[in-house]
């Protein structure tokens, strides 16, 4: 357990040091500390509200507490992505059929931080970034979006993840995941 605590702290320290995260309210446990993702000065102008069904089920890993998480089987996601007041808000409704299994909210700030999310949501974002990329690319193809906003956002998140990828893999393998 202490190894996973140290690894989680290392991940958050790396993200804060590289200015990917802004710490809003620090607590002893980084999973319950509050952060905002720091995109830079100019937010992409995005406004999306889509429902995406998948051909097959996928696993979404959701951190619950230190060392423990759930592995959700999903085959549908409702995704809302909107920009206002220097903040990109991404809300995802994770579903299996018509049943909502969970929802996630991510805040990405452009300028002064106007909100915050818990560290566990940050972990969920980076652990599941491949799935999120697939969802956003599906939206981009459906809507024939060519302005590069989704690509820029995904590139920013992928670059941030690349700094912590090895530690993230170790965390995923250390955690006990309960299937739902």
FENPE-V702038 format. One record per pair of residues at least 12 apart in sequence whose ideal C-beta (glycine too) atoms are under 10 Angstrom apart, sorted by the first residue. I is the first residue (numbers start at 1). GAP is how many residues later the second one is. Records with the same first field share a line. If there is no record, write none. Layout:
I: GAP, GAP
This chain:
1: 65, 66, 67, 173
2: 64, 65
3: 64, 167, 168, 171
4: 62, 63, 64, 166, 167, 169, 170, 171, 172
5: 23, 24, 25, 26, 61, 62
6: 161
7: 157, 159, 160, 161, 163, 164, 167
8: 21, 22, 23, 55, 58, 59, 111, 112, 115, 159, 160, 163, 166, 167
9: 19, 20, 21, 22, 110
10: 20, 154, 157, 160, 161
11: 19, 108, 111, 112, 115, 152, 153, 154, 156, 157, 159, 160
12: 14, 18, 19, 21, 23, 107, 110, 111, 152
13: 17, 151
14: 146, 149, 150, 153
15: 15, 20, 22, 23, 104, 107, 111, 145, 146, 148, 149
16: 14, 17, 19, 22
17: 146
18: 20, 141, 142, 145, 146
19: 19, 21, 141
20: 15, 17, 18, 19, 102, 106, 136, 137, 139, 140, 141, 143, 144
21: 12, 14, 15, 16, 17, 88, 96, 98, 101, 139
22: 12, 13, 14, 15, 16, 87, 90, 91, 94
23: 12, 13, 90, 93, 96
24: 12, 83, 85, 89, 91, 92, 93
25: 91, 93
26: 93
27: 91, 92
29: 36, 37, 89, 90, 91
30: 36, 88, 89, 90, 92, 93
31: 32, 33, 34, 35, 87, 88, 89, 90, 91, 92
32: 33, 34, 86, 87, 88
33: 83, 85, 86, 87, 89
34: 79, 81, 82, 83, 84, 85, 87, 88
35: 72, 74, 78, 81, 82, 83, 84, 86, 87
36: 51, 70, 71, 72, 73, 76, 77, 78, 79, 80, 81, 86
37: 50, 51, 53, 69, 70, 71, 72, 73, 76, 79, 80, 84, 85, 88, 119, 120, 123
38: 70, 71, 72, 73, 75, 118, 122
39: 47, 48, 49, 68, 69, 70, 71, 72, 113, 114, 117, 118, 121
40: 68, 69, 70, 71, 112, 116
41: 45, 69, 70
42: 44, 68, 69, 110
43: 40, 41, 42, 43, 44, 45, 65, 66, 67, 68, 106, 110
44: 37, 39, 44, 64, 66, 103, 104, 105, 106, 107, 108, 109, 112
45: 37, 38, 39, 43, 102, 104
46: 35, 36, 37, 42, 43, 44, 62, 90, 93, 99, 101, 103, 104, 106, 107
47: 33, 34, 35, 36, 37, 102
48: 31, 32, 33, 34, 35, 42, 87, 88, 91, 92, 94, 95, 97, 101, 102
49: 29, 30, 31, 32, 33, 42, 90
50: 27, 28, 29, 30, 31, 85, 86, 88, 89, 92, 93
51: 25, 26, 27, 28, 42, 44
52: 23, 24, 25, 26, 27, 40, 43, 82, 83, 84, 86, 87, 90
53: 22, 23, 24, 42, 44, 85
54: 20, 21, 22, 23, 77, 80, 81, 84
55: 20
56: 19
57: 15, 16, 17, 18, 19, 39
58: 14, 15, 16, 17, 18, 19, 36, 70, 72, 73, 76, 77
59: 12, 13, 14, 15, 69, 72, 118, 120
60: 12, 13, 14, 17, 32, 34, 41, 42, 44, 64, 67, 68, 71, 72, 120
61: 62, 63, 66, 67, 70, 110, 111, 114, 116
62: 32, 39, 40, 42, 58, 59, 61, 62, 65, 66, 115, 116, 118
63: 55, 56, 57, 58, 59, 60, 61, 64, 108, 109, 112, 114
64: 56, 111, 112, 113, 114
65: 55, 110
66: 54, 105, 109
67: 104, 107, 108, 109
68: 107, 108, 109, 110
69: 51, 54, 55, 58, 102, 103, 106, 107, 108, 109
70: 31, 32, 107, 108, 109, 110
71: 104, 106, 107, 108, 109
72: 22, 23, 24, 29, 30, 56, 105, 106, 107, 108
73: 21, 23, 28, 106, 107
74: 18, 19, 20, 21, 22, 23, 25, 26, 27, 28, 57
75: 19, 20, 21, 22
76: 17, 18, 19, 20, 21, 22, 23, 24, 25
77: 15, 16, 17, 18, 26, 27, 54, 55, 57, 58, 61
78: 13, 14, 15, 16, 17, 22, 25, 57
79: 12, 13, 14, 15, 25, 53, 56, 57, 59, 60
80: 12, 13, 25
81: 25, 27, 54, 55, 58, 68, 69, 72
83: 25, 27, 66
84: 30
85: 24, 25, 26, 27, 29, 30
86: 22, 23, 24, 25, 26, 27, 28
87: 20, 21, 22, 23, 24, 25, 26, 27, 28
88: 18, 19, 20, 21, 22, 61, 65
89: 16, 17, 18, 19, 26, 28
90: 14, 15, 16, 17, 18, 35, 42, 45, 46, 63
91: 12, 13, 14, 15
92: 12, 13, 14, 32, 33, 36, 39, 40, 43
94: 34, 37
96: 84
101: 79
102: 22, 78
104: 13, 16, 17, 20, 21, 24, 28
105: 12, 13, 16
106: 15, 16, 18, 19, 26, 51
107: 14
108: 17, 45, 48, 49
122: 38
123: 41, 45, 48, 49, 52
125: 32, 35, 36
126: 31, 32, 34, 35, 37, 38, 39, 42, 45
127: 34, 41, 42, 44, 45, 48
129: 25, 28, 29, 31, 32, 36, 39
130: 28, 31
132: 21, 22, 25
133: 17, 20, 21, 24, 25
136: 13, 14, 15, 17, 18, 21
137: 13, 14, 17
140: 14
